[in-house]
Each structure stands twice: as C-alpha cells, then as structure tokens.
Amino acid sequence: MVDFSRLKTVPTAEELMDRSLRRAAKKMRLKRNRKRADEEFIRAISSALHDRLVAIIQDLPEVDGLLPFYREMTEILIGRDRFKKSLGAVGWAAWQIRLIGSELARRARGAEDTGPVRRQAVARISSIVHQVNDALRFLNEARNQLRSLPDIREEFTVVVAGYPNVGKSSFIRRVSTAEPEVAEYPFTTKGIIMGHRKIGRESVQLIDTPGILSRPAEERNWIERQALAALLNVADIVLLILDPSETCGYTFDDQLRLKRELEGALQTPLVTVVNKADIKALEGYPNMSTSTGEGVEGVLSLLLRCRASPTSP
C-alpha cells in the first residue's frame, strides 16, 4: 500500500542543477590538483543528478501495481499514459547524464586543459536536465494530486452515493466516532468526507462521494467519474440517499433514475434510504433525517446487517 502523503516534492530543472552544482563545487574544492578537481567535479555533478532523478522515479508509485481504485483515480486526475511517459523521460535523462559524466570525466583525466571539458560537461548535462523540465513539473503536479487521495483501509467499506445536497456528508458526520472522527481530503471542487465507526469489534469505513447525476456516461464530468470509481472499486456496500423533498435542487424522478442505473451497474449490494424525513417521509424505504438525527442509527444498523447477510434491500 502506497502512503501518498509521504510523496516528496519533485524539483524543477533549475533546482536540480543548482543543488548539484553546489554539491560538485564542494567536492572540487577538496582537490588540490586542478586536473583532478575538474574530473571530480564532472563525476560529482553527474552522479548527484543521476541519483536524484532515479530517486524521483522510485518515490512515485508504479501505477499498474496500485489498487484498482487508485489506478482509476490516477487515470481520472492525472492520465496514466502521460504519467508513465514523464517517468520514462526522467529515466532517460538519468541514463544520459550518467553516460555523459563518465565520458567527459575520462576525457578530463587525459586532457592538458580540463577547463573546457568541465564547461562542456555542465552545458551538456544542463541541456539534458532542461529537456525534461516539463516532465518534472508534470510529475510534481501529479504528486500533489496523489497526495490528496484518501487513505482507503482494508476494512468493511460503505460508499455513500446520491445527488448533490441530499445529505451524504451529514450522514457520515452523524455516524462517525473513530479518531480522527471525520477526515476531509481535497477532492476536485469539494472535499470528500471520510469517517470510521467502531461498533464492538466491528469497524466500518464510510466514504462520501461527489454527487452523481443521472445522465449518459460520456456526459459525466471528472467529478462524477471519481465518485463512480469509488463505487465500483472500493465499496462493500453502496448506500444511496434519496431526497423526496427535492430541496437538494433535483427532482425525485431523476434520483430514482440514478437508482436504477446503479442497480444495473454495481456488483455490490445497494441499500437505498430516504433522507430529510422531517420535511417529507416516504413509504417503502428506510427514512431518516440527518438534520434531527432521527433514524440515522437505524440506517447504520441496516448496513451492518447487510454485511452479515449481503442482500440488496
């Protein structure tokens, strides 16, 4: 499991060159013989840059080895192909810098005047590093996106779905008691809510998703695609919350259309409940009000019963 919060900042080409030049200059000053000093300088700068570029590659995750949810999120937020190509470009630069360093260090050893060789080494190495500056900048943006992803634990997971403003986040806030009680993560244009609840020996992980609208897949934006990624790859049970009062801003018919779509798409049980029962209750569904708290614990109990006997109410 990758700990995305520990991913390090990816430096720019200028930052890499600056740090490596300073490190090489320190080593150069330790040599009294000018020829040996220039040779050492070339080896030091090429080694420092090679090692730092390799470290960047090793720090970032191998996309194909990620869990399905994170692979899908990488595709949505970053683009896997571009991510892989950028890593490949950095790897190419590391290899080229090592070759150039070895070649010009040997040339400096046999040269009468090593100054031009040292300057040539810096120019060629700098050119290689700056050729992959766009890739470095992209990888740092990707790193920032990956760091925003929630830490999905290996425990029973309820993904809460529904139209925007039906009460998904407020439900999770109501039932979450684990520490931290509620953790918020940057997730596109809003923050998802992630909570945990222990009931005896039971541990439940609850994940809010951005609102999904009932419309063709090709019309769904990247926010909705992230919600679907969670539904399809993370959930043990999906809790769909409906708002028959329509104070969420969407018609109840549209919400029922989304229910039918999820029933046809999901491989996991779907539990459908009504929220805002203090405004308008509905027969045939479990009713609750995340505003007053009425019925909320009953919905949580229903989810736990579904865990023991997974059926779709």
Order of alpha helices (4+ residues) and beta strands (2+ residues): alpha-alpha-alpha-alpha-alpha-alpha-beta-alpha-beta-beta-beta-alpha-beta-alpha-beta-alpha
